Amino acid sequence: MATIRQRGAGPVRAAVPLPAGGESILALKRRARRINRALAEKYPYAHAELDFRNPFELVVATVLSAQTTDVLVNQVTKILFARYPDARAMSEAEPAELETILQPTGFFRAKTKNVLALSNRLVDEFNGEVPGRLEDLVTLPGVGRKTANVVLGNAFGVPGITVDTHFGRLARRFGWTASEDPVQIEFDVAELFEPRDWTMLSHRVVFHGRRVCHSRKPACGACPVANWCPSYGLGETDPAKAAKLLKYELAPGNEALLEKLLTETHRAAEIRMESQRRLP
């Protein structure tokens, strides 16, 4: 058993993931870190795909991202934060007005209640500021461990592993965990990497899951980590056919966008936003 420590979380007991096929823990760590290096080379522009300017915007956007796409959330939050720029303003919003703005994100009534309750909690207990500790964040309405790790890693610089559906799927395919439970996946993967790598690892794995390692038709033949993936062959292995399955900037016809992202990695989020505005 190993102990994982995270700022504000206290020690948590977690089992070291059991390697498959007789692979030793050391070999598993080496393979996992080689995958991370390959993903870093493939996606030097990986970043948080929710647009935000401060911790409050990020925590609200992350709550709204449940059961919808980041692209849609970014469209909605642009309107939302123009009208309600901080926790105090949002805590005073009329529920009907919030529901109208949030309707495109789905489950808008529940999300409206969470956003209002979250904002009121921040005003009443944290002077309107988003706390920078995990144990405080998870007490906020609508905020679970995944959302807390997103906020800590991207708004406060506190290392954290964010386990969404893409991350969990790929962690199992890579043999980093056998669990379906997000918290156990987080603990298992954390054992394989240094804390300094956790936040960027999360972005890279999610980027890869959205672009290459799809749920139903992974593009194995176009995968940069195929040599180290025990699940190679689950999807299309022919390189030409696999290339047609790639999405976003890796998709055929998007070479100019990819080149721009690779040459201007410091503007990746801005470039992504520009490309989305040009979509019909």
N, C-alpha and C positions, 0 to 999 in steps of 0.2 A: 504494500500500500504506500502511496505517496501523498504528500501534503502540498496543496496548491494554495498560495497566498495571493490575494489581490487587494489592492489598496481599498480599505474600508469594508472588506468582505470578511476578514478574519480567516483562520485556517479552515480548509475544507478537505475532508478525507476522500480520496478518489482512487479507484483501482487503475493500475497501469493497463493499457489496452493489451489484450492477448493477441500476439501476432498469429497470422494464419500461415499454414504450410510450413511450419517449423522455423519460421523466421525469428531470429533473436531480437530482443528489444533494441540492442545496439544497431542491428541491421535495419530494423524498422525506422529508427531515428534517422539513420543515414539516408535511407530511401526517401523518407518524408521531406527531409531538408533539401535533397536534390530536386524533388518536385517543386518545392517552394522557390528555389533558385531559378529553375526553368520558367516558372510562371512569372517571376520578377523580370526575366529577360523578355518574355512574351508581352507582358502588360506593364511596362514602366510607367504608364499613364493611369494605372488603376487608382481609383479614388472613391470616396463616398458619393453615391449617385443621387442622394437627396440634397437639394439646394438649401443652404442655410448660411446665416451670417453670425449667429451666436447660439449658445446652448439652448435658449428657449425655443428658437425656431427649429433646431434639430430635434428636440424631444417631441415637440408637437408634430412635426413632419413624420417622425418615426411611428408615432401612435397612429397617424392617419394612413400609413403605408400598409397596414394589415389588409389582406385580401384585395389588393389592387396593385397597380404598377407605380414605380418611382416617377415615371414620366408624367402620369396623371396627377400624382401628388404635387409635383413641382408646379404644374399649371394651376392647381387650386391654391397652394400656399402663397403664390405670388399675389393673388387677390386677397387672401386671408390676412397676411402680415401687413399689407398696405393699409388695411382697415384697423387691424388690431396688432400693433407692433410689439407689445410686451404683455407680460402676465397680467398686470393690473388692468390694461385696456380690455383684454380678452375675458377677464373674470366679470366684467361689467356688460358683456355683450348680451343681446337678446337671443335666447335659444332659437327662435324662429329664423333670425337672420343668419346665425351660424349654420343651421340646418340647410338653408338655401345654398350657402357657399360650399358646404361639405358634401352635398348630395352626390356629385359625380364620383366620389371615392367609394361609395357603397357603404352599407351599414351606418348611414350618416346620423341616424338618431342616437345610436350607442356612442358613436365617435363624438358627437356634439356633447353628450353628457360627460364623457371622459375628459374632453378638452376643457370644458367649463370647470369641472371638479379639480382637474390638475392645476389650472390657473389659480383658482381660489386657494388651493393648498399651498401653492408657491407664495402667494401674497400673504396668507395668514401665518405660515410657519417658517418661510425662508426669505422674508422681506422682498418677495417678487423675483428672487434669483434662483436659478436651477442649481441644486447642490452638486458638488463634485465627488460624492461618495456613493458607492454602490448601495450600501444599506439604506441610505436616504432616498435614492432614486427609486428603488423598487417599492417604496411605500406610496409613491404617487399613483393616482388613478390611471389605469391603462398602461402603466409602465411595468414590464416584466424584466427578467434578467437580460434577455436579448436586447431590448431597447436601452437598458441601462449601459450595457457594454458598448453599444453604438455611440451613445452620448459621451461616455468616459473616454473612449478611444479617439473620437474625432473632434470633440469640443474641448476636452481637458488634457489630452495627451497621456491618459492613463491606459496602459496596455490591457486589451481585452479581446476575446474571441467572440465573434458574433455568429451564432448558429441560426441561419434561416434555412428554408427548404433546400436551396442550392448547396449551401455549405454542408448540411447533413448528408445529402445524397452523395456528394463527392468524397466526403470523409469516409463513408462506407465503401465506396468504389475503390478508393486508394488503399483500403485496408488499415486506416488509422483508427477505426472504431468498428464495433459490431452493433452498437446501440442505436435505437430509434429515439431515445430520450435526449432532447436538446442540452440539458444540463450535463448529462453524462458524456455526451459528445464533446462538449466544451472542455470538460476535465480530461478526457482521454487525449484529445489533440494537444492540450496545453502541456502534457507530459513530453511531447515530442519536439517542442520548440522552445527557444528562449523567449521570455516575456517580451523583449524588445521587438520580436517579430510578429506578435499576435495580431495587432491591428491591421498591418499591411497584408498579412497572410489571409485574413478574413476578406479583404477587398479582392485580392488576386483569385482566391478560390471562387468567390461569387461571380467575378467577371468571367472566369473560365466556364462556370456552370451555365451562364446565360448565353455564352457565345459558341462553345464547343461541346461540352459534356452535357448535352440535353437529357432530360428525363427519359423520353421515349426513343429518340434517335441520336445517340451520341456520335459525334464525327470522329471516330477512333483513328481513321486514316489521315486526319489532319491535326492530330493532337500533339502538342509539343512535349507532353510528358508520357507518351505511349510506352517508351522504353522502361519506365519505372512503375507502370500501372498494372496491378494484378487483374484488373477488369478489362484489359485491352481485348477487343474482339466482341464485346457486348453490342457494339454498334457497327456502322459501316466502316470497313477497313480499306476499301479501295480509295486511294488518295483523291482521284478526280471526283468520285461520287461524294466522298466525305466533304470536299471543299464546297459543294453546293449546299451543304447543311449548315454552314457557318452563318452566324448572325451579326448584326450591327456593323461595326467598322471592319470586321473580318469577312463579311459577306462579299461575294463577287460583285464588282461594280462600285465598291466603296474604297477602292485603293487610294484615292486622293484624301479621303477623310483619315484613313489609317496613317498615311504618310504625315499628315499634319499633326496628328496626335503623337506620333513618334518623334517628330522634330520639335514640337512645342509642348512637351509633357507638363511644363509648369502652368499651361493654360488649358489643361485637359477638360476640366469642368466647364469652362467657358466655351470651348470648342464644341463639346457635346451639346450644350444648350443651343448654340447657334445652329447645329445640324438638325436638332429637333424642331426648331422654329421653321425650318425650310420644308419639313414634311407636310404633305397635303392633309 
